[in-house]
């Protein structure tokens, strides 16, 4: 009935005041989803349990995805201020820095996140031939002298990209090569 709709909107407004969709449509699906995500974050963070949010391949993130991430970080920041304590949220995001312009969309959003949270950036580079040899030696529990030839092949095929190294190894193991 109409009175229950009014009470729901009153609750939604009090939980997430001032939230509007990018298009300004109060009833838009985006706006509802952002509000629900905000409520979910506050509920999880308010329970006192640590929360880990992992988001991969941010180089392909659109505006709405970044809005959701911003809402999660803002919820954590708001809750920390309300309770005068730090909430237990860690956002772990990954992206290929060779596919992201230094002054592009994603890097600007990361700068905005720094207003609400401590941001630590680190880059994982390519593995050297010696690094691939060490990895193979460790994974196969063999001395390096036995993995050196395979390491050369793996390095030649993957150029030391850690993800490609793992996938290449998985592929040759599955094919019993």
N, C-alpha and C positions, 0 to 999 in steps of 0.2 A: 504494500500500500504506500501511499504518498508520504505518510509520516515516517516510515522506516527509511525511505530514500533520503529524506532530509536529515535524519539522524546519522546515516552512514556518511553523508557528505560532511557533516559537522565533525565527525570523528576523523575522517581523512584529512580535513583541513587542520585540525589541531595536531595531528601527528606529523604532517609534512606541510607546515605553513609556507605560503609563498611559492610553492612549486608550480611552475607553469611549463607547458610544453613549448618546444622551439617555435611551433606554428601559432602558439597562443590559444589553441583550442582546448578549453578546459576539459572537455569530455573525450579527448582523443585517446586512442589506444596507447600511444607512447606515454602520455601523461599518466594514465592509469598504471602502466607497467612500472614507470619510474617510482610512483608512489608506493606500489606494492613492494618493490625492491627495497625502498627506503625503510618500510615497515619491517621487512624481513631482516635487514641488516641491524636495525635497532633491537629487534627481538633477540637475535643471535648474540650480538655484542653485549646486550644488557643482562644476559644470563650468566656472564662471568666466565664463559668458556673461550679459549683461544680460537680464532677463526683464521684459516689460511685460504686466500682466494688466489687461484692460479689462472693466469690468462696468457695464452701463447699466441705467437704470430701477430703481435700488435701492429706490425708494419701494414697490415691489411685492415686495421680497425677503422670503422666509420664513426661519424659524429655521435650517433646514438649509442654505440658500444662504449665510447669514451664517456658519454653522459652517465651511463650506468656505473662505470668505474668511479667517476667523480662522486656520484651519490653515495657509493659505499664508503669512500674515504671521508666524505663530509659527515656521514652518519657516525663514523668512528670518532671523528674530531668533536662533533657535537656531544656525543655521549661522554667523552673524556672530560669536556668542560663541565657538563652537568654534574658528574660524579666526582669531579676534581681528582681524577685518576686516569691512568692510561688504560684504554681498552686493549684487548688482546687480538688485534687484527694485523695480519701481515698480508700485503698484496705483493704477489710475485708475478711480474710481467716479463715476457721475453719478446724480443724482436731482432730482426737481422739489421744490424747497424749499417751494413753496406747497402741496404735498400731504403734507408730513411734519410732524407735531407736534414742537415744540421739545424736549419731554421724552418723546417716543415711542420705540418699539422701535428704529428705525434710528439715531436720534441717540445712544441709549444704547450701541449696538454700536460706533458711531464713537468714542465716548469710551473704550470698551474697547480699540479698536485703538491708541489713543494710548499705551497702556502698552508696546506693542511696536515702534512706529514713529513717525516724524515725520508728522504729519497736517497738511496744508494745505488749508484750505477757501476756496473763492471762489465767488461767485454771479455768474451771467450773467443780467443783467436783460433787460428788453424793449428793443428798438431804438426810438429816437425816430424821428419822421418824417424828420428830417435824417439819422439813421443809415441808414434805408432808402434815402433818396436817394443817400447816399454809396455804399452797397453796390451799387445798380443802376448808378450811374455807373462804378464800378470794374469790375463784371462785364461790362457792355456796352461798355466803353471809349468812353464818350460823356461830354460835359460835363454837368454837373448840370442845366443848363437844359433839356436834352432828356429827362431821366429824371424830372423833377419831377412831371408828371401821372401817370405810371405809379406812382411812389412813393406818391402820395396814395391811389391805388386799392389798392395792395398793403398799405399801412399800415391803411387802412379795413377790409380783409378779414381781416388777421392780427393787428391790434392790436400789431404790432411783435414778436411772438413769433418769435425767429430760426428755429426749426425750421419754423414755419408759413410764414414768408417764403420760405424755400428751396423748400419743397414747393409753394407756390402758384406760384412762378416756374417750377418744373419742369413743373407742370401746364399752364400757359398756353403754354409753349414746345412741349411735346409735342402740344398741340392746335392749334399754329400760329396762335394768336390774336394 
